[in-house]
């Protein structure tokens, strides 16, 4: 069921309300967004097939079909290795998996006189194209941020795609001036 409500930041024709507002000289622009009946829940070991399916759809959307006979085995091995330090969420609509996201958890080294703390890396947020712009991505992000807030995380960081920046900005993310990045080093050819 879809319900219509006012929704700041709704994507319409590739722009969000936030993109339009500055050009409207302070006038409030209202758009309509469609809410969803999606269920957001923590993934379990039994959800591996759904995660594999969503990852396949993601790759098909970005790179067409890539033949990789080891993909499912590699993803299952990654899932097993990462399970202890990563929380995954699934979005389901009508019992069908339509989106996913995960939060990798990093424990900070203890420091005398300070409480133990953790931080998170939000990653792999994906919603099937047919279910986008209904609030599912926001619900997934909100689930991870609620978890981080309830567990006293020092910070949550991410590496957004250009398309996902408005989603994360609406959730309160901004530029990370306190972090530094070392890109991969390109090796010179054989000597």
CORJOFEN-V520911 format. One record per residue. N is the residue number from 1. RES is the residue in one small letter. OMEGA is omega in radians with two decimals (none if undefined). NEAR is the number of other C-alpha atoms within 8 Angstrom. Layout:
# CORJOFEN-V520911
[[N,RES,OMEGA,NEAR] [N,RES,OMEGA,NEAR]]
This chain:
# CORJOFEN-V520911
[[1,x,3.10,4] [2,x,3.01,7] [3,x,-3.11,7] [4,x,3.05,8] [5,x,3.08,8] [6,x,-3.01,8] [7,x,3.12,9] [8,x,3.09,8] [9,x,3.14,9] [10,x,3.12,11] [11,x,3.09,9] [12,x,3.13,7] [13,x,3.06,4] [14,x,3.09,5] [15,x,3.09,8] [16,x,3.09,11] [17,x,3.13,14] [18,x,3.09,8] [19,x,-3.04,8] [20,x,-3.02,10] [21,x,-3.10,12] [22,x,-3.13,8] [23,x,-3.11,7] [24,x,3.07,9] [25,x,3.04,6] [26,x,3.10,7] [27,x,3.09,6] [28,x,3.11,6] [29,x,3.13,8] [30,x,3.07,8] [31,x,3.09,9] [32,x,3.04,9] [33,x,3.14,11] [34,x,3.08,11] [35,x,-3.06,10] [36,x,3.03,10] [37,x,-3.10,7] [38,x,3.04,9] [39,x,3.07,8] [40,x,-3.12,11] [41,x,3.08,7] [42,x,3.11,8] [43,x,3.09,10] [44,x,3.11,7] [45,x,-3.10,5] [46,x,-3.12,6] [47,x,-3.10,8] [48,x,-3.13,10] [49,x,3.11,7] [50,x,3.13,8] [51,x,3.07,9] [52,x,3.14,10] [53,x,3.14,8] [54,x,3.12,14] [55,x,3.06,8] [56,x,-3.14,8] [57,x,3.13,9] [58,x,-3.11,10] [59,x,3.09,11] [60,x,-3.12,10] [61,x,-3.09,7] [62,x,-2.97,6] [63,x,-3.02,7] [64,x,-3.10,7] [65,x,3.10,6] [66,x,3.10,7] [67,x,3.10,4] [68,x,-3.07,5] [69,x,-3.13,5] [70,x,-3.03,6] [71,x,-3.08,7] [72,x,3.11,8] [73,x,3.13,7] [74,x,3.12,8] [75,x,3.10,9] [76,x,3.11,9] [77,x,3.09,8] [78,x,3.14,8] [79,x,-3.14,9] [80,x,3.13,7] [81,x,-3.01,7] [82,x,-3.01,8] [83,x,-3.05,8] [84,x,-3.10,5] [85,x,-3.09,8] [86,x,3.07,10] [87,x,3.14,11] [88,x,3.06,11] [89,x,3.04,13] [90,x,2.97,15] [91,x,3.13,14] [92,x,3.03,12] [93,x,-3.09,10] [94,x,-3.14,5] [95,x,-3.12,5] [96,x,3.06,6] [97,x,-3.10,10] [98,x,3.13,12] [99,x,3.14,14] [100,x,3.10,15] [101,x,3.04,14] [102,x,3.13,13] [103,x,3.07,12] [104,x,-3.07,11] [105,x,3.13,11] [106,x,3.08,9] [107,x,3.10,8] [108,x,3.09,8] [109,x,3.13,5] [110,x,3.13,8] [111,x,-3.12,7] [112,x,3.08,4] [113,x,3.13,4] [114,x,3.09,6] [115,x,3.05,6] [116,x,3.14,9] [117,x,-3.13,10] [118,x,2.99,12] [119,x,-3.07,13] [120,x,3.02,13] [121,x,-3.13,11] [122,x,-3.09,13] [123,x,3.02,10] [124,x,3.06,7] [125,x,-3.13,12] [126,x,3.03,10] [127,x,3.10,11] [128,x,-3.05,11] [129,x,-3.10,5] [130,x,-3.08,4] [131,x,-3.13,9] [132,x,3.10,10] [133,x,3.07,10] [134,x,-3.14,10] [135,x,-3.10,10] [136,x,3.10,14] [137,x,3.11,14] [138,x,3.12,9] [139,x,3.10,9] [140,x,-3.13,15] [141,x,3.13,12] [142,x,3.12,9] [143,x,3.14,10] [144,x,-3.13,11] [145,x,3.05,9] [146,x,3.10,8] [147,x,-3.13,8] [148,x,3.14,12] [149,x,-3.12,8] [150,x,-3.11,6] [151,x,3.01,6] [152,x,3.12,8] [153,x,3.10,11] [154,x,3.12,7] [155,x,2.97,7] [156,x,-3.14,11] [157,x,3.10,7] [158,x,3.09,7] [159,x,-2.99,5] [160,x,2.91,8] [161,x,3.11,6] [162,x,-3.12,5] [163,x,-3.05,6] [164,x,-3.09,8] [165,x,3.12,9] [166,x,3.10,9] [167,x,-3.10,9] [168,x,3.09,12] [169,x,3.10,9] [170,x,3.14,8] [171,x,3.08,9] [172,x,3.12,6] [173,x,3.08,7] [174,x,3.13,6] [175,x,-3.11,4] [176,x,-3.12,5] [177,x,-3.07,5] [178,x,-3.13,4] [179,x,3.05,5] [180,x,-3.08,5] [181,x,3.02,4] [182,x,3.13,4] [183,x,3.11,4] [184,x,3.11,4] [185,x,3.13,4] [186,x,3.12,4] [187,x,3.08,4] [188,x,3.14,4] [189,x,-3.13,4] [190,x,-3.14,3] [191,x,none,2]]
